[in-house]
Amino acid sequence: MRRMDFKMERPGQVKEGDAVTVTEGVLPSNYYYTIHPAVAMSGNIPFRDRLKSKEGTVISVEENTRGYYVTVEFDEPEVGKH
C-alpha cells in the first residue's frame, strides 16, 4: 500500500476512514495531487513516482504547528518498491 501526505488548510474537511478521490495536476517537472473537491493538496511528486490510483482511504488527519495534514493510503506498491 502506498501512502501520500496532503496539506489541508481547514479542519473537518475529511476524517479517518473516508474514501477520497484525487485529481492530478502537472507542473513542468512534477505532478501534484488534490483531494477532490479541493480539500487538500500534495507536495510535488517527481514524474517517476506518478500515482496510478485515483481513489484512496484517509488513514490519519493530524494537526501540527504548520497546519493540518492528511495521510491517504492507495492500493498500489510503495514508491521504490515496484
PyMOL Python script that loads the backbone (N, CA, C, O; Angstrom):
from pymol import cmd

cmd.read_pdbstr("""\
ATOM      1  N   MET A   1       0.844  -1.183   0.000  1.00  0.00           N
ATOM      2  CA  MET A   1       0.000   0.000   0.000  1.00  0.00           C
ATOM      3  C   MET A   1       0.887   1.243   0.000  1.00  0.00           C
ATOM      4  O   MET A   1       1.889   1.312   0.713  1.00  0.00           O
ATOM      5  N   ARG A   2       0.508   2.195  -0.792  1.00  0.00           N
ATOM      6  CA  ARG A   2       1.260   3.448  -0.888  1.00  0.00           C
ATOM      7  C   ARG A   2       0.562   4.526  -0.082  1.00  0.00           C
ATOM      8  O   ARG A   2      -0.661   4.661  -0.136  1.00  0.00           O
ATOM      9  N   ARG A   3       1.336   5.288   0.659  1.00  0.00           N
ATOM     10  CA  ARG A   3       0.788   6.387   1.452  1.00  0.00           C
ATOM     11  C   ARG A   3       1.302   7.713   0.920  1.00  0.00           C
ATOM     12  O   ARG A   3       2.454   7.828   0.502  1.00  0.00           O
ATOM     13  N   MET A   4       0.426   8.714   0.944  1.00  0.00           N
ATOM     14  CA  MET A   4       0.794  10.052   0.484  1.00  0.00           C
ATOM     15  C   MET A   4       0.198  11.069   1.451  1.00  0.00           C
ATOM     16  O   MET A   4      -0.930  10.916   1.918  1.00  0.00           O
ATOM     17  N   ASP A   5       0.977  12.113   1.743  1.00  0.00           N
ATOM     18  CA  ASP A   5       0.519  13.173   2.639  1.00  0.00           C
ATOM     19  C   ASP A   5       0.000  14.363   1.839  1.00  0.00           C
ATOM     20  O   ASP A   5       0.522  14.700   0.776  1.00  0.00           O
ATOM     21  N   PHE A   6      -1.035  14.984   2.378  1.00  0.00           N
ATOM     22  CA  PHE A   6      -1.674  16.150   1.777  1.00  0.00           C
ATOM     23  C   PHE A   6      -1.801  17.234   2.835  1.00  0.00           C
ATOM     24  O   PHE A   6      -2.043  16.934   4.004  1.00  0.00           O
ATOM     25  N   LYS A   7      -1.640  18.483   2.439  1.00  0.00           N
ATOM     26  CA  LYS A   7      -1.804  19.636   3.345  1.00  0.00           C
ATOM     27  C   LYS A   7      -3.239  20.122   3.233  1.00  0.00           C
ATOM     28  O   LYS A   7      -3.732  20.386   2.137  1.00  0.00           O
ATOM     29  N   MET A   8      -3.909  20.239   4.385  1.00  0.00           N
ATOM     30  CA  MET A   8      -5.294  20.695   4.436  1.00  0.00           C
ATOM     31  C   MET A   8      -5.324  22.009   5.217  1.00  0.00           C
ATOM     32  O   MET A   8      -4.740  22.096   6.298  1.00  0.00           O
ATOM     33  N   GLU A   9      -5.989  23.018   4.690  1.00  0.00           N
ATOM     34  CA  GLU A   9      -5.985  24.344   5.316  1.00  0.00           C
ATOM     35  C   GLU A   9      -6.970  24.485   6.469  1.00  0.00           C
ATOM     36  O   GLU A   9      -6.718  25.242   7.406  1.00  0.00           O
ATOM     37  N   ARG A  10      -8.086  23.768   6.415  1.00  0.00           N
ATOM     38  CA  ARG A  10      -9.107  23.890   7.459  1.00  0.00           C
ATOM     39  C   ARG A  10      -9.453  22.511   8.016  1.00  0.00           C
ATOM     40  O   ARG A  10      -9.477  21.533   7.268  1.00  0.00           O
ATOM     41  N   PRO A  11      -9.719  22.422   9.311  1.00  0.00           N
ATOM     42  CA  PRO A  11     -10.062  21.127   9.902  1.00  0.00           C
ATOM     43  C   PRO A  11     -11.456  20.667   9.481  1.00  0.00           C
ATOM     44  O   PRO A  11     -12.292  21.461   9.048  1.00  0.00           O
ATOM     45  N   GLY A  12     -11.677  19.374   9.621  1.00  0.00           N
ATOM     46  CA  GLY A  12     -13.016  18.829   9.428  1.00  0.00           C
ATOM     47  C   GLY A  12     -13.416  18.553   7.989  1.00  0.00           C
ATOM     48  O   GLY A  12     -14.556  18.161   7.739  1.00  0.00           O
ATOM     49  N   GLN A  13     -12.520  18.743   7.045  1.00  0.00           N
ATOM     50  CA  GLN A  13     -12.861  18.504   5.635  1.00  0.00           C
ATOM     51  C   GLN A  13     -12.986  17.007   5.332  1.00  0.00           C
ATOM     52  O   GLN A  13     -13.859  16.589   4.572  1.00  0.00           O
ATOM     53  N   VAL A  14     -12.101  16.210   5.940  1.00  0.00           N
ATOM     54  CA  VAL A  14     -12.152  14.752   5.819  1.00  0.00           C
ATOM     55  C   VAL A  14     -11.818  14.163   7.186  1.00  0.00           C
ATOM     56  O   VAL A  14     -11.292  14.853   8.060  1.00  0.00           O
ATOM     57  N   LYS A  15     -12.128  12.883   7.360  1.00  0.00           N
ATOM     58  CA  LYS A  15     -11.812  12.207   8.611  1.00  0.00           C
ATOM     59  C   LYS A  15     -11.286  10.805   8.315  1.00  0.00           C
ATOM     60  O   LYS A  15     -11.460  10.284   7.213  1.00  0.00           O
ATOM     61  N   GLU A  16     -10.650  10.209   9.303  1.00  0.00           N
ATOM     62  CA  GLU A  16     -10.119   8.858   9.143  1.00  0.00           C
ATOM     63  C   GLU A  16     -11.216   7.920   8.648  1.00  0.00           C
ATOM     64  O   GLU A  16     -12.350   7.956   9.126  1.00  0.00           O
ATOM     65  N   GLY A  17     -10.851   7.081   7.678  1.00  0.00           N
ATOM     66  CA  GLY A  17     -11.799   6.116   7.129  1.00  0.00           C
ATOM     67  C   GLY A  17     -12.538   6.605   5.895  1.00  0.00           C
ATOM     68  O   GLY A  17     -13.155   5.803   5.194  1.00  0.00           O
ATOM     69  N   ASP A  18     -12.489   7.905   5.611  1.00  0.00           N
ATOM     70  CA  ASP A  18     -13.168   8.439   4.421  1.00  0.00           C
ATOM     71  C   ASP A  18     -12.513   7.929   3.143  1.00  0.00           C
ATOM     72  O   ASP A  18     -11.287   7.872   3.043  1.00  0.00           O
ATOM     73  N   ALA A  19     -13.336   7.562   2.172  1.00  0.00           N
ATOM     74  CA  ALA A  19     -12.844   7.262   0.830  1.00  0.00           C
ATOM     75  C   ALA A  19     -12.732   8.591   0.096  1.00  0.00           C
ATOM     76  O   ALA A  19     -13.660   9.399   0.128  1.00  0.00           O
ATOM     77  N   VAL A  20     -11.604   8.823  -0.564  1.00  0.00           N
ATOM     78  CA  VAL A  20     -11.391  10.082  -1.276  1.00  0.00           C
ATOM     79  C   VAL A  20     -10.951   9.808  -2.708  1.00  0.00           C
ATOM     80  O   VAL A  20     -10.400   8.752  -3.020  1.00  0.00           O
ATOM     81  N   THR A  21     -11.208  10.788  -3.568  1.00  0.00           N
ATOM     82  CA  THR A  21     -10.760  10.763  -4.953  1.00  0.00           C
ATOM     83  C   THR A  21      -9.777  11.908  -5.128  1.00  0.00           C
ATOM     84  O   THR A  21      -9.992  13.004  -4.611  1.00  0.00           O
ATOM     85  N   VAL A  22      -8.688  11.647  -5.864  1.00  0.00           N
ATOM     86  CA  VAL A  22      -7.708  12.704  -6.117  1.00  0.00           C
ATOM     87  C   VAL A  22      -7.666  13.024  -7.601  1.00  0.00           C
ATOM     88  O   VAL A  22      -7.896  12.163  -8.451  1.00  0.00           O
ATOM     89  N   THR A  23      -7.369  14.276  -7.890  1.00  0.00           N
ATOM     90  CA  THR A  23      -7.146  14.698  -9.269  1.00  0.00           C
ATOM     91  C   THR A  23      -5.671  15.027  -9.417  1.00  0.00           C
ATOM     92  O   THR A  23      -5.008  15.429  -8.461  1.00  0.00           O
ATOM     93  N   GLU A  24      -5.172  14.852 -10.625  1.00  0.00           N
ATOM     94  CA  GLU A  24      -3.754  15.045 -10.903  1.00  0.00           C
ATOM     95  C   GLU A  24      -3.522  16.358 -11.633  1.00  0.00           C
ATOM     96  O   GLU A  24      -4.233  16.686 -12.583  1.00  0.00           O
ATOM     97  N   GLY A  25      -2.527  17.103 -11.184  1.00  0.00           N
ATOM     98  CA  GLY A  25      -2.097  18.317 -11.863  1.00  0.00           C
ATOM     99  C   GLY A  25      -0.671  18.119 -12.355  1.00  0.00           C
ATOM    100  O   GLY A  25       0.073  17.309 -11.803  1.00  0.00           O
ATOM    101  N   VAL A  26      -0.289  18.857 -13.392  1.00  0.00           N
ATOM    102  CA  VAL A  26       1.032  18.694 -13.976  1.00  0.00           C
ATOM    103  C   VAL A  26       1.781  20.021 -13.944  1.00  0.00           C
ATOM    104  O   VAL A  26       1.254  21.061 -14.340  1.00  0.00           O
ATOM    105  N   LEU A  27       3.012  19.961 -13.467  1.00  0.00           N
ATOM    106  CA  LEU A  27       3.937  21.082 -13.497  1.00  0.00           C
ATOM    107  C   LEU A  27       5.042  20.734 -14.507  1.00  0.00           C
ATOM    108  O   LEU A  27       5.062  19.609 -15.006  1.00  0.00           O
ATOM    109  N   PRO A  28       5.943  21.642 -14.818  1.00  0.00           N
ATOM    110  CA  PRO A  28       6.985  21.326 -15.797  1.00  0.00           C
ATOM    111  C   PRO A  28       7.818  20.083 -15.481  1.00  0.00           C
ATOM    112  O   PRO A  28       8.244  19.381 -16.398  1.00  0.00           O
ATOM    113  N   SER A  29       8.055  19.804 -14.201  1.00  0.00           N
ATOM    114  CA  SER A  29       8.879  18.629 -13.894  1.00  0.00           C
ATOM    115  C   SER A  29       8.303  17.748 -12.789  1.00  0.00           C
ATOM    116  O   SER A  29       8.997  16.868 -12.279  1.00  0.00           O
ATOM    117  N   ASN A  30       7.058  17.970 -12.415  1.00  0.00           N
ATOM    118  CA  ASN A  30       6.425  17.207 -11.332  1.00  0.00           C
ATOM    119  C   ASN A  30       4.924  17.087 -11.544  1.00  0.00           C
ATOM    120  O   ASN A  30       4.317  17.794 -12.349  1.00  0.00           O
ATOM    121  N   TYR A  31       4.352  16.156 -10.780  1.00  0.00           N
ATOM    122  CA  TYR A  31       2.898  16.067 -10.644  1.00  0.00           C
ATOM    123  C   TYR A  31       2.540  16.570  -9.246  1.00  0.00           C
ATOM    124  O   TYR A  31       3.393  16.617  -8.361  1.00  0.00           O
ATOM    125  N   TYR A  32       1.299  16.938  -9.058  1.00  0.00           N
ATOM    126  CA  TYR A  32       0.763  17.196  -7.726  1.00  0.00           C
ATOM    127  C   TYR A  32      -0.662  16.671  -7.720  1.00  0.00           C
ATOM    128  O   TYR A  32      -1.286  16.537  -8.772  1.00  0.00           O
ATOM    129  N   TYR A  33      -1.170  16.377  -6.543  1.00  0.00           N
ATOM    130  CA  TYR A  33      -2.497  15.771  -6.418  1.00  0.00           C
ATOM    131  C   TYR A  33      -3.351  16.565  -5.441  1.00  0.00           C
ATOM    132  O   TYR A  33      -2.861  17.087  -4.440  1.00  0.00           O
ATOM    133  N   THR A  34      -4.628  16.644  -5.754  1.00  0.00           N
ATOM    134  CA  THR A  34      -5.580  17.370  -4.926  1.00  0.00           C
ATOM    135  C   THR A  34      -6.713  16.428  -4.536  1.00  0.00           C
ATOM    136  O   THR A  34      -7.292  15.761  -5.393  1.00  0.00           O
ATOM    137  N   ILE A  35      -7.028  16.372  -3.248  1.00  0.00           N
ATOM    138  CA  ILE A  35      -8.194  15.605  -2.814  1.00  0.00           C
ATOM    139  C   ILE A  35      -9.420  16.381  -3.261  1.00  0.00           C
ATOM    140  O   ILE A  35      -9.578  17.555  -2.927  1.00  0.00           O
ATOM    141  N   HIS A  36     -10.278  15.726  -4.011  1.00  0.00           N
ATOM    142  CA  HIS A  36     -11.461  16.357  -4.602  1.00  0.00           C
ATOM    143  C   HIS A  36     -12.544  16.496  -3.536  1.00  0.00           C
ATOM    144  O   HIS A  36     -12.742  15.550  -2.774  1.00  0.00           O
ATOM    145  N   PRO A  37     -13.227  17.575  -3.441  1.00  0.00           N
ATOM    146  CA  PRO A  37     -13.164  18.809  -4.213  1.00  0.00           C
ATOM    147  C   PRO A  37     -12.292  19.873  -3.532  1.00  0.00           C
ATOM    148  O   PRO A  37     -12.778  20.610  -2.674  1.00  0.00           O
ATOM    149  N   ALA A  38     -11.063  19.954  -3.891  1.00  0.00           N
ATOM    150  CA  ALA A  38     -10.102  20.954  -3.393  1.00  0.00           C
ATOM    151  C   ALA A  38     -10.029  21.002  -1.867  1.00  0.00           C
ATOM    152  O   ALA A  38     -10.046  22.080  -1.272  1.00  0.00           O
ATOM    153  N   VAL A  39      -9.949  19.842  -1.248  1.00  0.00           N
ATOM    154  CA  VAL A  39      -9.891  19.735   0.207  1.00  0.00           C
ATOM    155  C   VAL A  39      -8.456  19.878   0.712  1.00  0.00           C
ATOM    156  O   VAL A  39      -8.204  20.579   1.692  1.00  0.00           O
ATOM    157  N   ALA A  40      -7.518  19.209   0.036  1.00  0.00           N
ATOM    158  CA  ALA A  40      -6.120  19.215   0.462  1.00  0.00           C
ATOM    159  C   ALA A  40      -5.241  18.938  -0.750  1.00  0.00           C
ATOM    160  O   ALA A  40      -5.692  18.344  -1.730  1.00  0.00           O
ATOM    161  N   MET A  41      -3.963  19.377  -0.679  1.00  0.00           N
ATOM    162  CA  MET A  41      -3.056  19.235  -1.807  1.00  0.00           C
ATOM    163  C   MET A  41      -1.764  18.552  -1.370  1.00  0.00           C
ATOM    164  O   MET A  41      -1.262  18.776  -0.269  1.00  0.00           O
ATOM    165  N   SER A  42      -1.238  17.713  -2.265  1.00  0.00           N
ATOM    166  CA  SER A  42       0.030  17.040  -2.002  1.00  0.00           C
ATOM    167  C   SER A  42       1.188  17.988  -2.296  1.00  0.00           C
ATOM    168  O   SER A  42       1.003  19.073  -2.847  1.00  0.00           O
ATOM    169  N   GLY A  43       2.370  17.554  -1.917  1.00  0.00           N
ATOM    170  CA  GLY A  43       3.575  18.234  -2.364  1.00  0.00           C
ATOM    171  C   GLY A  43       3.836  17.840  -3.813  1.00  0.00           C
ATOM    172  O   GLY A  43       3.040  17.115  -4.411  1.00  0.00           O
ATOM    173  N   ASN A  44       4.933  18.308  -4.376  1.00  0.00           N
ATOM    174  CA  ASN A  44       5.295  17.951  -5.743  1.00  0.00           C
ATOM    175  C   ASN A  44       5.869  16.538  -5.779  1.00  0.00           C
ATOM    176  O   ASN A  44       6.694  16.167  -4.944  1.00  0.00           O
ATOM    177  N   ILE A  45       5.421  15.762  -6.756  1.00  0.00           N
ATOM    178  CA  ILE A  45       5.817  14.365  -6.907  1.00  0.00           C
ATOM    179  C   ILE A  45       6.576  14.223  -8.224  1.00  0.00           C
ATOM    180  O   ILE A  45       6.045  14.599  -9.269  1.00  0.00           O
ATOM    181  N   PRO A  46       7.804  13.691  -8.209  1.00  0.00           N
ATOM    182  CA  PRO A  46       8.553  13.516  -9.458  1.00  0.00           C
ATOM    183  C   PRO A  46       7.803  12.630 -10.452  1.00  0.00           C
ATOM    184  O   PRO A  46       7.021  11.764 -10.059  1.00  0.00           O
ATOM    185  N   PHE A  47       8.049  12.855 -11.732  1.00  0.00           N
ATOM    186  CA  PHE A  47       7.380  12.074 -12.781  1.00  0.00           C
ATOM    187  C   PHE A  47       7.521  10.573 -12.549  1.00  0.00           C
ATOM    188  O   PHE A  47       6.567   9.826 -12.762  1.00  0.00           O
ATOM    189  N   ARG A  48       8.694  10.123 -12.118  1.00  0.00           N
ATOM    190  CA  ARG A  48       8.933   8.683 -11.951  1.00  0.00           C
ATOM    191  C   ARG A  48       8.072   8.069 -10.845  1.00  0.00           C
ATOM    192  O   ARG A  48       7.899   6.851 -10.798  1.00  0.00           O
ATOM    193  N   ASP A  49       7.528   8.916  -9.948  1.00  0.00           N
ATOM    194  CA  ASP A  49       6.721   8.430  -8.829  1.00  0.00           C
ATOM    195  C   ASP A  49       5.236   8.740  -8.992  1.00  0.00           C
ATOM    196  O   ASP A  49       4.504   8.842  -8.008  1.00  0.00           O
ATOM    197  N   ARG A  50       4.800   8.888 -10.239  1.00  0.00           N
ATOM    198  CA  ARG A  50       3.405   9.224 -10.531  1.00  0.00           C
ATOM    199  C   ARG A  50       2.446   8.251  -9.852  1.00  0.00           C
ATOM    200  O   ARG A  50       2.676   7.042  -9.845  1.00  0.00           O
ATOM    201  N   LEU A  51       1.387   8.780  -9.292  1.00  0.00           N
ATOM    202  CA  LEU A  51       0.343   7.989  -8.648  1.00  0.00           C
ATOM    203  C   LEU A  51      -0.520   7.343  -9.724  1.00  0.00           C
ATOM    204  O   LEU A  51      -0.979   8.020 -10.643  1.00  0.00           O
ATOM    205  N   LYS A  52      -0.738   6.049  -9.613  1.00  0.00           N
ATOM    206  CA  LYS A  52      -1.551   5.336 -10.605  1.00  0.00           C
ATOM    207  C   LYS A  52      -3.023   5.264 -10.191  1.00  0.00           C
ATOM    208  O   LYS A  52      -3.916   5.327 -11.036  1.00  0.00           O
ATOM    209  N   SER A  53      -3.265   5.131  -8.889  1.00  0.00           N
ATOM    210  CA  SER A  53      -4.628   5.073  -8.358  1.00  0.00           C
ATOM    211  C   SER A  53      -5.169   6.486  -8.179  1.00  0.00           C
ATOM    212  O   SER A  53      -4.418   7.411  -7.867  1.00  0.00           O
ATOM    213  N   LYS A  54      -6.420   6.643  -8.370  1.00  0.00           N
ATOM    214  CA  LYS A  54      -7.051   7.948  -8.148  1.00  0.00           C
ATOM    215  C   LYS A  54      -8.023   7.920  -6.979  1.00  0.00           C
ATOM    216  O   LYS A  54      -8.670   8.924  -6.681  1.00  0.00           O
ATOM    217  N   GLU A  55      -8.129   6.756  -6.306  1.00  0.00           N
ATOM    218  CA  GLU A  55      -9.013   6.630  -5.149  1.00  0.00           C
ATOM    219  C   GLU A  55      -8.231   6.012  -4.000  1.00  0.00           C
ATOM    220  O   GLU A  55      -7.445   5.085  -4.192  1.00  0.00           O
ATOM    221  N   GLY A  56      -8.460   6.542  -2.801  1.00  0.00           N
ATOM    222  CA  GLY A  56      -7.762   6.034  -1.628  1.00  0.00           C
ATOM    223  C   GLY A  56      -8.606   6.215  -0.380  1.00  0.00           C
ATOM    224  O   GLY A  56      -9.754   6.654  -0.444  1.00  0.00           O
ATOM    225  N   THR A  57      -8.012   5.865   0.764  1.00  0.00           N
ATOM    226  CA  THR A  57      -8.689   5.949   2.051  1.00  0.00           C
ATOM    227  C   THR A  57      -7.850   6.777   3.010  1.00  0.00           C
ATOM    228  O   THR A  57      -6.641   6.576   3.125  1.00  0.00           O
ATOM    229  N   VAL A  58      -8.498   7.706   3.696  1.00  0.00           N
ATOM    230  CA  VAL A  58      -7.812   8.535   4.688  1.00  0.00           C
ATOM    231  C   VAL A  58      -7.463   7.646   5.877  1.00  0.00           C
ATOM    232  O   VAL A  58      -8.338   7.006   6.460  1.00  0.00           O
ATOM    233  N   ILE A  59      -6.169   7.610   6.237  1.00  0.00           N
ATOM    234  CA  ILE A  59      -5.782   6.801   7.392  1.00  0.00           C
ATOM    235  C   ILE A  59      -5.444   7.654   8.605  1.00  0.00           C
ATOM    236  O   ILE A  59      -5.429   7.153   9.729  1.00  0.00           O
ATOM    237  N   SER A  60      -5.170   8.952   8.388  1.00  0.00           N
ATOM    238  CA  SER A  60      -4.962   9.830   9.540  1.00  0.00           C
ATOM    239  C   SER A  60      -5.125  11.290   9.142  1.00  0.00           C
ATOM    240  O   SER A  60      -4.897  11.676   7.996  1.00  0.00           O
ATOM    241  N   VAL A  61      -5.525  12.083  10.120  1.00  0.00           N
ATOM    242  CA  VAL A  61      -5.587  13.539   9.990  1.00  0.00           C
ATOM    243  C   VAL A  61      -4.910  14.077  11.236  1.00  0.00           C
ATOM    244  O   VAL A  61      -5.342  13.801  12.356  1.00  0.00           O
ATOM    245  N   GLU A  62      -3.836  14.855  11.038  1.00  0.00           N
ATOM    246  CA  GLU A  62      -3.074  15.364  12.168  1.00  0.00           C
ATOM    247  C   GLU A  62      -2.882  16.871  12.060  1.00  0.00           C
ATOM    248  O   GLU A  62      -2.795  17.427  10.965  1.00  0.00           O
ATOM    249  N   GLU A  63      -2.818  17.515  13.212  1.00  0.00           N
ATOM    250  CA  GLU A  63      -2.549  18.950  13.261  1.00  0.00           C
ATOM    251  C   GLU A  63      -1.182  19.153  13.898  1.00  0.00           C
ATOM    252  O   GLU A  63      -0.858  18.524  14.906  1.00  0.00           O
ATOM    253  N   ASN A  64      -0.377  20.042  13.300  1.00  0.00           N
ATOM    254  CA  ASN A  64       0.871  20.458  13.932  1.00  0.00           C
ATOM    255  C   ASN A  64       0.984  21.973  13.786  1.00  0.00           C
ATOM    256  O   ASN A  64       0.019  22.628  13.390  1.00  0.00           O
ATOM    257  N   THR A  65       2.130  22.526  14.094  1.00  0.00           N
ATOM    258  CA  THR A  65       2.286  23.980  14.051  1.00  0.00           C
ATOM    259  C   THR A  65       2.164  24.561  12.650  1.00  0.00           C
ATOM    260  O   THR A  65       1.938  25.762  12.503  1.00  0.00           O
ATOM    261  N   ARG A  66       2.307  23.740  11.625  1.00  0.00           N
ATOM    262  CA  ARG A  66       2.227  24.214  10.239  1.00  0.00           C
ATOM    263  C   ARG A  66       0.853  24.014   9.617  1.00  0.00           C
ATOM    264  O   ARG A  66       0.616  24.461   8.495  1.00  0.00           O
ATOM    265  N   GLY A  67      -0.052  23.354  10.320  1.00  0.00           N
ATOM    266  CA  GLY A  67      -1.394  23.169   9.781  1.00  0.00           C
ATOM    267  C   GLY A  67      -1.897  21.751   9.955  1.00  0.00           C
ATOM    268  O   GLY A  67      -1.485  21.033  10.866  1.00  0.00           O
ATOM    269  N   TYR A  68      -2.795  21.364   9.065  1.00  0.00           N
ATOM    270  CA  TYR A  68      -3.436  20.048   9.117  1.00  0.00           C
ATOM    271  C   TYR A  68      -2.880  19.191   7.986  1.00  0.00           C
ATOM    272  O   TYR A  68      -2.727  19.654   6.856  1.00  0.00           O
ATOM    273  N   TYR A  69      -2.580  17.938   8.307  1.00  0.00           N
ATOM    274  CA  TYR A  69      -2.021  17.028   7.324  1.00  0.00           C
ATOM    275  C   TYR A  69      -2.850  15.751   7.273  1.00  0.00           C
ATOM    276  O   TYR A  69      -3.185  15.160   8.299  1.00  0.00           O
ATOM    277  N   VAL A  70      -3.167  15.349   6.058  1.00  0.00           N
ATOM    278  CA  VAL A  70      -3.993  14.172   5.803  1.00  0.00           C
ATOM    279  C   VAL A  70      -3.099  13.121   5.155  1.00  0.00           C
ATOM    280  O   VAL A  70      -2.401  13.414   4.185  1.00  0.00           O
ATOM    281  N   THR A  71      -3.116  11.910   5.681  1.00  0.00           N
ATOM    282  CA  THR A  71      -2.399  10.798   5.061  1.00  0.00           C
ATOM    283  C   THR A  71      -3.426   9.889   4.414  1.00  0.00           C
ATOM    284  O   THR A  71      -4.378   9.443   5.054  1.00  0.00           O
ATOM    285  N   VAL A  72      -3.214   9.621   3.129  1.00  0.00           N
ATOM    286  CA  VAL A  72      -4.126   8.781   2.355  1.00  0.00           C
ATOM    287  C   VAL A  72      -3.369   7.543   1.894  1.00  0.00           C
ATOM    288  O   VAL A  72      -2.212   7.625   1.481  1.00  0.00           O
ATOM    289  N   GLU A  73      -4.034   6.404   1.969  1.00  0.00           N
ATOM    290  CA  GLU A  73      -3.442   5.146   1.531  1.00  0.00           C
ATOM    291  C   GLU A  73      -4.095   4.735   0.212  1.00  0.00           C
ATOM    292  O   GLU A  73      -5.318   4.746   0.074  1.00  0.00           O
ATOM    293  N   PHE A  74      -3.243   4.371  -0.759  1.00  0.00           N
ATOM    294  CA  PHE A  74      -3.700   3.955  -2.083  1.00  0.00           C
ATOM    295  C   PHE A  74      -3.319   2.497  -2.311  1.00  0.00           C
ATOM    296  O   PHE A  74      -2.298   2.031  -1.804  1.00  0.00           O
ATOM    297  N   ASP A  75      -4.134   1.784  -3.070  1.00  0.00           N
ATOM    298  CA  ASP A  75      -3.907   0.371  -3.340  1.00  0.00           C
ATOM    299  C   ASP A  75      -2.919   0.212  -4.502  1.00  0.00           C
ATOM    300  O   ASP A  75      -3.306  -0.131  -5.619  1.00  0.00           O
ATOM    301  N   GLU A  76      -1.655   0.464  -4.219  1.00  0.00           N
ATOM    302  CA  GLU A  76      -0.574   0.265  -5.183  1.00  0.00           C
ATOM    303  C   GLU A  76       0.724   0.161  -4.396  1.00  0.00           C
ATOM    304  O   GLU A  76       0.765   0.542  -3.226  1.00  0.00           O
ATOM    305  N   PRO A  77       1.782  -0.346  -5.014  1.00  0.00           N
ATOM    306  CA  PRO A  77       3.045  -0.514  -4.287  1.00  0.00           C
ATOM    307  C   PRO A  77       3.610   0.822  -3.823  1.00  0.00           C
ATOM    308  O   PRO A  77       3.370   1.862  -4.435  1.00  0.00           O
ATOM    309  N   GLU A  78       4.369   0.772  -2.724  1.00  0.00           N
ATOM    310  CA  GLU A  78       5.063   1.969  -2.253  1.00  0.00           C
ATOM    311  C   GLU A  78       6.053   2.424  -3.297  1.00  0.00           C
ATOM    312  O   GLU A  78       6.525   1.618  -4.099  1.00  0.00           O
ATOM    313  N   VAL A  79       6.375   3.707  -3.301  1.00  0.00           N
ATOM    314  CA  VAL A  79       7.353   4.265  -4.223  1.00  0.00           C
ATOM    315  C   VAL A  79       8.682   3.572  -3.982  1.00  0.00           C
ATOM    316  O   VAL A  79       9.110   3.406  -2.840  1.00  0.00           O
ATOM    317  N   GLY A  80       9.335   3.167  -5.071  1.00  0.00           N
ATOM    318  CA  GLY A  80      10.626   2.494  -4.961  1.00  0.00           C
ATOM    319  C   GLY A  80      10.504   0.991  -4.727  1.00  0.00           C
ATOM    320  O   GLY A  80      11.526   0.312  -4.622  1.00  0.00           O
ATOM    321  N   LYS A  81       9.282   0.447  -4.640  1.00  0.00           N
ATOM    322  CA  LYS A  81       9.085  -0.993  -4.406  1.00  0.00           C
ATOM    323  C   LYS A  81       8.208  -1.580  -5.505  1.00  0.00           C
ATOM    324  O   LYS A  81       7.255  -2.309  -5.227  1.00  0.00           O
ATOM    325  N   HIS A  82       8.532  -1.262  -6.737  1.00  0.00           N
ATOM    326  CA  HIS A  82       7.720  -1.716  -7.877  1.00  0.00           C
ATOM    327  C   HIS A  82       7.953  -3.142  -8.179  1.00  0.00           C
ATOM    328  O   HIS A  82       7.351  -3.683  -9.107  1.00  0.00           O
TER     329      HIS A  82
END
""", "prot")
cmd.dss("prot")
cmd.show_as("cartoon", "prot")
cmd.util.cbc("prot")
cmd.orient("prot")
